[in-house]
Amino acid sequence: MATRHIALLACGAALAAALPGAAVPSTHGGSVHRVRPGQSIQKAVDAARPGDTILLSPGTYRESVRISTSRLTLRGSGPSSTVLVPAGATGTGTGPCAAAGHGVCVAGSAGRPVANVSVRSLTLRGFAKNGLWASWTDRLTVQQVTAEKNGTWGIAQERSLRSSLLQNTARNNGDAGLFLSNTMDKEEGAADTKGTVVRHNRVSGNRIGITVRRLRNLTVEHNEATANCAALFVVGDENSPRAGAMTLRRNNIHENNKLCPKTPRLPSLQGSGIVLTGAEQTLVTYNRVVGNVGSSPLSGGIVLFKSFVGAHNERNKIHDNVVLRNGTADLANRDTGTGNTFRGNTCTRSEPSGLCRPHPAPPASSASAPRPPAHAARQQRQGER
């Protein structure tokens, strides 16, 4: 009798899995809602409960998706296999996310943020605004997502805490590949992200690779940026709290020499590696910044520039970076703010002069993040013995 009962249960589960958007139990808790091309992702999301996973089969899905349930996972079968594109006339449905021009929206509210949502292993392509847009989230994870050819930002968020943007690819988007901000609808001071991490992403072909706007307490590390007009922007202003108190380390930034025309807020961009405007107490360390060349006021390897509303950079530390073959300078302090320090950087030309530390240049082909100069010198001494 027990054997027959188990067999019936297994048969029922197999039948449920075969039905469109049907949920089956997961071995890790929660249910798995499987969706195939032509079926509605949004219907599966709406039917899901906290802890569930929406699993997308390989194929192209013509729709936008809005997630407002906490502890939900939206997972594709891999960025090369699962692709979301705008619905158009043949899509499976419309909604507020599609109306705003986004691919995936993770949307909470001031009193009820969406927590522990994960979006993984898919591509978001060709949306009028943003590939992924998140607002009022806590512990959002975006991992192994490709965001390409979207009108404004590839992956973007505001009013979000403790996010993890990991191993994503953002390329050929209209503005920033990755965009993180305090808020987009009002003027206010920088927000504390409480430890957001941007790690192991690759950004290329965008106007700006990564923009961090009016935020504090986050880490941007081990990312690669190339072929953008500018690689990494930290943007602050005169509001309080100030933007800053963040760490930018071990990023590989090279040949960001695409030319972008000026906008109402920025001059033309070309050849900018790491740019700080109106930031404070930011540590820029152990980055490799090579071959970024242009003639914009913001061109150069690592650049400190007074913000366009007059806010100065103050008490930032630019230490132990490899910054070579950048134009118009490897290190450029074009600000009059106080307390900014440049120490232990390997470079050849600075504005003003004297910011570079004499040090043998590493091999030009090296793509790894630079080691601390003291460590490298110790290894060299050991090898000579």
C-alpha positions in Angstrom: 0.0 0.0 0.0 2.9 2.3 0.9 4.6 1.5 -2.3 1.5 2.3 -4.3 1.1 5.6 -2.5 4.6 6.7 -3.2 4.2 5.7 -6.9 1.0 7.8 -7.1 2.8 10.8 -5.6 5.7 10.5 -8.0 3.3 10.3 -10.9 1.4 13.3 -9.7 4.6 15.3 -9.4 5.6 14.4 -12.9 2.2 15.4 -14.2 2.4 18.8 -12.4 5.9 19.4 -13.8 4.5 19.0 -17.3 1.8 21.6 -16.8 2.6 25.2 -17.9 4.0 27.1 -14.9 3.2 24.3 -12.5 5.0 24.3 -9.1 6.8 21.2 -7.8 8.5 20.8 -4.4 12.1 21.8 -4.2 14.7 19.7 -2.2 15.9 23.1 -0.7 12.5 24.2 0.5 9.9 26.2 -1.4 8.6 25.2 -4.8 10.0 25.4 -8.3 7.8 27.0 -11.0 9.1 25.9 -14.4 8.4 28.2 -17.4 9.0 27.5 -21.0 9.2 30.0 -24.0 5.7 31.1 -24.9 4.5 30.8 -21.3 4.2 33.8 -19.0 7.0 34.4 -16.5 4.8 37.0 -14.8 2.0 34.5 -14.1 4.6 32.2 -12.4 6.0 35.0 -10.4 2.5 36.1 -9.3 1.7 32.5 -8.2 4.9 32.1 -6.3 5.3 32.3 -2.5 8.4 33.4 -0.5 11.1 30.8 -0.8 10.0 29.7 -4.3 12.1 29.6 -7.5 10.9 30.5 -11.0 13.1 28.4 -13.3 13.2 29.5 -17.0 14.0 26.9 -19.7 16.3 27.9 -22.5 14.8 30.2 -25.1 13.6 33.7 -25.8 10.9 35.3 -23.7 9.2 38.4 -25.0 8.0 40.1 -21.8 9.0 42.2 -18.8 8.7 40.8 -15.3 7.9 42.6 -12.0 8.9 41.0 -8.7 7.5 42.3 -5.4 7.6 39.1 -3.3 10.5 38.6 -0.9 12.7 35.5 -0.9 12.0 34.8 -4.6 14.5 33.5 -7.1 14.2 34.1 -10.8 16.7 31.8 -12.5 17.5 31.2 -16.2 19.3 28.4 -17.7 22.4 30.5 -18.4 23.0 33.9 -20.0 23.6 32.4 -23.4 20.5 30.2 -23.2 17.7 32.3 -21.6 17.0 35.7 -23.0 14.4 38.3 -22.2 13.5 40.9 -24.8 10.8 43.6 -25.0 7.3 42.2 -25.5 6.4 44.1 -28.7 3.2 43.1 -30.5 3.8 39.4 -29.9 4.6 39.4 -26.2 2.9 37.4 -23.5 1.6 40.5 -21.6 2.3 44.0 -20.3 2.4 45.7 -16.9 4.1 48.5 -15.0 7.6 47.2 -15.6 7.0 47.0 -19.3 5.3 50.4 -19.4 8.4 51.9 -17.7 10.7 50.3 -20.4 12.5 47.9 -18.1 13.2 44.2 -18.5 13.1 42.9 -14.8 11.8 45.1 -12.0 12.4 44.3 -8.3 10.0 46.7 -6.6 9.4 47.3 -2.9 8.2 50.4 -1.1 9.4 52.7 1.7 7.6 50.8 4.4 7.9 47.4 2.8 11.2 46.7 1.0 11.5 43.5 -1.0 14.1 41.3 0.7 16.4 38.4 -0.4 15.4 38.4 -4.1 17.8 36.7 -6.5 18.0 37.2 -10.3 20.4 34.8 -12.0 21.7 33.2 -15.1 19.9 35.1 -17.9 20.2 37.9 -20.5 18.2 41.1 -20.6 18.5 42.7 -24.0 17.1 45.7 -25.9 14.8 47.3 -23.3 14.0 51.0 -23.8 15.2 52.0 -20.3 17.0 49.5 -18.1 17.7 45.8 -18.3 17.1 45.4 -14.5 15.7 48.1 -12.3 15.5 47.6 -8.5 14.0 50.0 -6.0 13.5 49.6 -2.2 15.3 46.3 -1.9 17.3 44.6 0.8 19.9 41.9 0.1 19.2 41.7 -3.6 21.5 39.4 -5.5 22.0 39.8 -9.2 24.4 37.2 -10.5 25.6 35.9 -13.9 23.2 38.3 -15.7 24.1 39.8 -19.0 22.5 43.2 -19.7 23.1 44.4 -23.2 21.9 47.0 -25.6 19.5 48.6 -23.2 18.5 52.3 -23.7 19.8 53.7 -20.4 21.3 51.3 -17.8 22.1 47.7 -17.9 21.6 46.8 -14.2 20.5 49.6 -11.9 19.2 50.2 -8.4 18.1 52.9 -6.0 17.1 53.0 -2.3 18.6 49.5 -1.8 20.6 48.0 1.0 23.2 45.2 1.2 23.0 44.3 -2.5 25.4 41.9 -4.2 26.1 42.4 -7.9 28.3 39.5 -8.9 29.8 38.1 -12.1 27.5 40.0 -14.4 28.2 41.3 -17.9 26.9 44.8 -18.9 27.8 45.9 -22.4 26.7 48.4 -25.0 24.1 50.1 -22.9 23.1 53.7 -23.5 24.5 55.1 -20.2 26.0 53.0 -17.4 26.5 49.3 -17.4 26.0 49.1 -13.7 24.3 52.1 -11.9 23.9 52.4 -8.2 22.2 55.5 -6.6 20.6 56.8 -3.5 17.4 58.0 -5.2 16.2 59.2 -8.6 13.2 61.3 -7.6 14.5 63.9 -5.2 17.6 65.8 -3.9 19.0 64.4 -0.7 22.2 63.3 0.9 24.1 60.1 0.2 22.5 56.9 1.4 24.4 54.2 3.5 24.1 50.9 1.6 25.2 49.0 4.7 27.7 47.0 2.7 26.7 46.6 -0.9 29.2 44.7 -3.0 30.0 45.0 -6.7 32.4 42.2 -7.6 33.7 40.2 -10.5 31.6 42.0 -13.1 32.7 42.9 -16.7 31.5 46.2 -18.2 32.3 47.2 -21.8 31.0 49.4 -24.6 28.9 51.6 -22.3 29.0 55.3 -21.8 30.2 54.7 -18.2 31.1 51.2 -17.0 30.1 51.6 -13.3 28.4 54.7 -11.8 28.1 55.0 -8.0 26.0 58.1 -7.3 25.4 59.6 -3.8 26.1 56.5 -1.8 28.2 55.4 1.1 29.6 52.2 2.6 30.1 49.9 -0.4 32.8 48.0 -2.1 33.6 47.8 -5.8 36.3 45.2 -6.4 37.7 42.7 -8.9 35.8 44.1 -11.8 37.0 44.5 -15.4 36.1 47.7 -17.4 37.2 48.2 -21.0 36.0 50.0 -24.2 33.7 52.3 -22.3 34.0 56.1 -22.5 34.7 56.1 -18.8 35.2 53.1 -16.5 34.2 54.0 -13.0 32.6 57.1 -11.7 32.0 58.0 -8.0 29.5 61.0 -8.0 28.8 63.2 -5.1 27.4 66.7 -4.5 26.9 69.4 -1.9 24.2 67.5 0.1 24.9 65.9 3.4 25.8 63.2 4.2 28.5 63.3 1.6 29.1 60.5 -1.0 32.1 58.3 -0.1 33.3 56.1 2.7 33.7 53.3 0.1 36.5 51.1 -1.2 37.5 50.7 -4.9 40.1 48.0 -5.1 41.7 45.4 -7.4 39.8 46.5 -10.5 41.3 45.9 -13.9 40.6 49.1 -15.9 42.1 49.3 -19.4 41.5 51.1 -22.8 38.3 52.9 -22.0 38.7 55.1 -25.1 35.3 55.1 -26.7 34.2 58.7 -27.4 30.9 60.0 -26.0 29.5 63.4 -26.7 28.7 65.9 -23.9 25.4 66.0 -22.1 23.7 68.7 -20.1 25.4 67.4 -17.0 28.8 66.2 -18.3 31.4 67.2 -20.9 32.4 64.8 -23.6 33.9 61.6 -22.2 36.9 59.6 -23.4 39.8 57.9 -21.7 38.6 58.1 -18.1 39.6 55.3 -15.7 38.5 56.1 -12.2 36.9 59.5 -11.5 35.9 60.9 -8.1 33.7 64.0 -8.1 32.5 65.4 -4.8 33.5 62.3 -2.7 35.1 61.9 0.7 37.0 59.2 2.6 37.1 56.8 -0.3 40.0 54.3 -0.6 41.2 53.6 -4.2 43.8 50.9 -3.9 45.6 48.1 -5.8 43.8 48.8 -9.0 45.4 48.4 -12.5 44.5 51.4 -14.6 46.2 51.2 -18.0 45.9 52.8 -21.5 42.9 55.2 -20.9 43.5 58.1 -23.3 41.4 61.2 -24.1 41.3 65.0 -24.0 38.2 65.5 -21.9 38.6 67.4 -18.6 37.8 64.1 -17.0 40.4 62.1 -19.0 43.2 60.2 -17.2 43.9 57.1 -15.2 42.7 58.2 -11.7 41.1 61.6 -11.6 39.9 63.8 -8.8 37.6 66.5 -10.2 35.4 69.0 -8.4 31.7 68.1 -8.9 29.7 70.2 -11.4 27.7 71.7 -8.5 30.9 72.8 -6.8 31.5 70.0 -4.2 35.1 69.1 -3.5 36.8 65.8 -3.0 38.2 65.5 0.5 40.2 63.0 2.5 40.4 60.4 -0.2 43.3 57.9 -0.3 44.8 56.9 -3.7 47.3 54.3 -2.7 49.3 51.5 -4.3 47.8 51.5 -7.7 49.4 50.6 -11.0 48.5 53.5 -13.3 50.3 53.6 -16.7 50.0 55.0 -20.2 47.0 57.1 -19.5 46.3 60.5 -21.0 46.3 63.3 -20.3 47.8 62.0 -17.0 48.1 58.8 -15.0 47.1 60.6 -11.8 45.3 63.9 -11.9 44.2 66.0 -8.9 42.1 68.7 -10.7 40.4 69.7 -7.5 41.2 72.1 -4.6 39.7 69.9 -1.9 41.9 69.1 1.1 43.2 66.0 2.7 43.5 63.8 -0.5 46.6 61.6 -0.4 48.5 59.9 -3.2 51.0 57.2 -2.0 52.8 54.2 -3.4 51.3 54.5 -6.9 53.2 53.2 -9.9 52.9 55.8 -12.7 54.9 58.1 -14.9 52.9 61.4 -15.3 50.8 63.3 -12.9 48.9 66.6 -12.5 50.3 68.3 -10.6 53.7 66.7 -10.9 55.2 64.7 -8.0 52.3 62.4 -7.3 53.9 59.3 -8.9 56.2 57.0 -7.0 59.3 55.8 -9.0 58.9 52.0 -9.5 59.6 49.6 -12.3 56.6 49.0 -14.5 55.0 45.6 -14.6 54.7 43.6 -17.8 52.3 45.3 -20.2 50.4 42.0 -20.8 49.6 41.4 -17.2 45.8 41.4 -16.7 45.9 40.7 -13.0 45.4 43.2 -10.2 48.7 44.7 -9.0 50.4 43.4 -5.8 51.3 45.8 -3.1 54.7 47.2 -4.0 56.3 46.1 -0.7 55.3 42.5 -1.4 56.6 42.6 -4.9 59.9 44.1 -3.7 60.3 41.4 -1.1 59.8 38.7 -3.7 62.4 40.3 -6.0 64.9 40.3 -3.2 64.3 36.7 -2.4 64.8 35.7 -6.0 68.2 37.4 -6.1 69.6 35.4 -3.2 
